[in-house]
């Protein structure tokens, strides 16, 4: 009996994930470490030289594309790997490669999602849902009106993306109170 429990506790190696991870790394190595490629020639006869940085960018593209398509790693991890590989293989400087991660719009959306997660973790969305239902009642049209009013009120004090990140768990809480079915309803 104890050997069955010990066998169940061991993490199983996911061969499919490992295979596609290795395929991505192999494609990266083949393209990045291959000898210089011949010039590309357009129909007008103009030659385009592929630099070492260009080859590195193509190699990183193939690696990331393979990992994204076959979902080898979470998308966020792959995204960070792209920035790190650009720096490690001298495709771009660290300032250029990592600047995209610190773009104000990216940080704004990230911050908004963090605010929504904080609302969920602290239970504020559930309390907000219960309070709203206590005020508007259980009639469907009034629940809709309550959701619109709460959304409008939150929009006056928070960013729109933070409101969306807050309202989604609130609506899921309300949905969970009125259904006993574990799967989606009709």
N, C-alpha and C positions, 0 to 999 in steps of 0.2 A: 504494500500500500504506500509506503514512504517513497519507493522508487518512482511510482506513478506521479506523486506530487512533485518530486524533484525534477522529473522529466518535463512536467507541465510548467514549472517555474523557469526553465532554461529558455532564453530568447531564441526563437527559430531564425535562421539565416534566410533572408528573402533573396533567393537566387535571381529572380527577375529584376529586382531593383539593382542588385549588385552587377548583373550583366549590363544593364543600360548605363550604369554609372561608369563602368569600364569602357563601354563603347564610346561614350562622350569623351572620356580622357584619352582614348586611343585616337579619335578623330582630331582632338586638340594637338596631340603630340605629332601626328603625321603631318598636319598642315603647318604647325609652328616650326618644327625642326627639319622640314624638308629643304633641299637646296633651292637656290633662287629660281623663281618661275620665269618663263619667257614673258616678254612684254606683251600686253594686250594691244591689238591693233584694231582701230575702228574702220568702217568702210571708206573713210576719206584717206586712210593711210597714216593717221597720227598714232604714234606709239605712246603707251601708258605704262610706266614702270611701277611694279608692285613693290613697295618698300617693305622692310622688315616689320615696321609697325602695322602696315596693311595686312600682312600675312598673320601677324599676331591677332589683329582684330577679327579676321576671318576664323581663326582657330577658336577664339573665345566665343564667337557667334555659334559655331557648330557645337561646342561643348554646352553652352547655355540652351540652345535649341533642343538638343537631345535630352537634356535634363528636364526642360519644361514640358516637352511633348509626352515623355514617359513618366513624368512626375516622380523623378528619382529623389529629389529633395524638395522641401517646401520652397515656394517661389521666392520668399524673402531671403532665404539662405543662398539660393542661386543668384539672386540680384546682388547680394553683398560679395559673392565670389567673383562676379563680373568686375566689380570695381577693384577688388584686390588683385585679380589676375592682370588687369590693365596696368597696374602699378608694378607688379612683380616682373612682368615680361616687357616692360618699357614701351608699352603701346602708347600710353599717355602719362603725363606727370601726375603725381598724387593730387595736386591741387585741381587739375582738370578732371581727373577721373572721379574723384569723390565729391566734386562741387555739385553734381546732379542730385546727390543724396541730401544736400543741405539747401536745396531750392526752397524759397519761402512758401510756395504753394504746397510742396510736399510736407513740410513741417506743419503747415496750417491744417491740412487734412489729418495728419498723424495726431496732432494735438486734439482735434475735434473727436477723433475716434477714442482717444484716451479718456476724454471727458465722458463720453458715452459709456465706456467700460467702467469708469469709476461709479457712475450712477447705478449701473447694474450690480457691481460688487458690493456696494454699500446698501443695496436694497431700496434705493430711492425710487427706482422705476416702479417697483411693486407698491410702495406706499403711495406714490402718485396715482397709480392705476386704481387702488382701493379708494382713495379720497375722491377721485373723479367719478367713480361709479356710485359712491355714496351721495354725491351731489346730483348727478344726472339720472340715476336710476338704471333699470335694466332694459329699457326699450331700445331697440337697435338704432333708430334714428337719433335718439338722444345720446347714445354712446358715440355715434359719428360726430354729432355736434360737440360733445365733450372733447373728443380727440382733436377736432379742429381748433377749439378754443385753447386747449393745452398747448398745441403746436404753435399757435399764434402768440400765446403768452411767453413761451420759451424763446421764440424767435426774437422777441424784444430784448432779451437779456443775454442770449448766447448766439454763437455763429450758426448759420443754417446747417452746416454739416454736422455740428455737434447736436443740434436738435434732431436731425435725422437719426444719428447714432443713439440718441436717447429714446426717441419715439418707437423705434423698432422693438426693443425689448419690452417697452410698455404695452404695445399692441399684442406682442406674443403672450404677455402675462394675462391680458384680457381674454385672448383666444383660449388660453389654457384653462381659464376659469369656467368657460362655457362649453367645453367638450371633454368627453371621457375617452374618446378614441385616440389610440397612440399614433395612428397614421393620419395623413391628410384627409379632410372631409370633402364631400361633394359640394 
